[in-house]
């Protein structure tokens, strides 16, 4: 899916219980405008992964990427978008 990546952040820390928490989060907007009775513009979505190696797939930000992701639910029954891969399509000219 073609998405515009606004920013990417990586993190790595140890929780209070001693568990290592690491991952990458990409904040994106859809390439098409969302227009409803209650919303105008483009909405953002966060894609997450525990694979730190995906950080290196984001060679230019902000930019358009072909993003592959999967959708599942967490223990709170919330939708989670898991980042699988990212390929640069068009770099943003600054």
N, C-alpha and C positions, 0 to 999 in steps of 0.2 A: 504494500500500500504506500502510495506517495504521501509523505508527511513533511512538513516544514519543522525542523528541529530548532527550537529557540535556545536551549541550553542543555548541557549534560554535566552531571556531577557524579563523582565516585566517592565512596565512603568505606571506611574500615575501622571498626572499634570493637571493644570487648564489652559485653553487657554486664549488668550487675550480677548476673548469675554465672559469669565466666565464659559465656558463649561468644564465639567470634562472629560478628555481624559484618558482612561486606557486600558491596554491590555497586551497581551503576543505575542511575535514574536519568532518563531523557524526557524533557518536557517538550511537547510538540503541539502544533496546531494542524488541523486538517487543511488541505489545499482549497477546499470549497467553503463558501460562507454558509453559516447556519442562520436561518431566518425563521423565527416562529412568532407567535403573538406576544411572547414574553422575553424574547432574546434576539439581539441583532449582533452581527459580527462573527468572529471565529472563536470557538471554544478551545481550551487546552486540554491535553490528556497526558498523564504520566505513564511511561513504560518503564518497568523495573526488571532487573536481573541480578542474580548473585554471582554471575560470571564477570569478574573484573576484566578479563581479556577483551570484552566488548567495548571497553573504553577506547581502545585503539582503532576501532572501526569508524569513529567520529573524527575525521581528519580536518573538517572545517565546520565551524558553528558560528552563527546560524547558517543553515543551508537546507536544501531539499534532499531528502533521502528516500530510498526505497526501503521501507521498514517491514520486517517479518516479525510477527508476534503471535502469541497464543492468548486465549482468554480462559480464565477459570474463576473459581470463587475461593475465598479464604475461609477460615474457621468462623468468621462473623457473617458469612454468606454475602460478602461484598465482592463485586467484580474486580478481578486483578488482571492487568495486562502484562504479560511476561515478554520482555524483549528477547528475540532470538537472533536477529542479525540486522545490520544496517549497511547500506551501500550508497555512497554519495552520488547524487544525480546532478545537482547544479549548485555550485558555490554562490553564495550571496556576494554581490559586488558592493564594496564599501566606499 
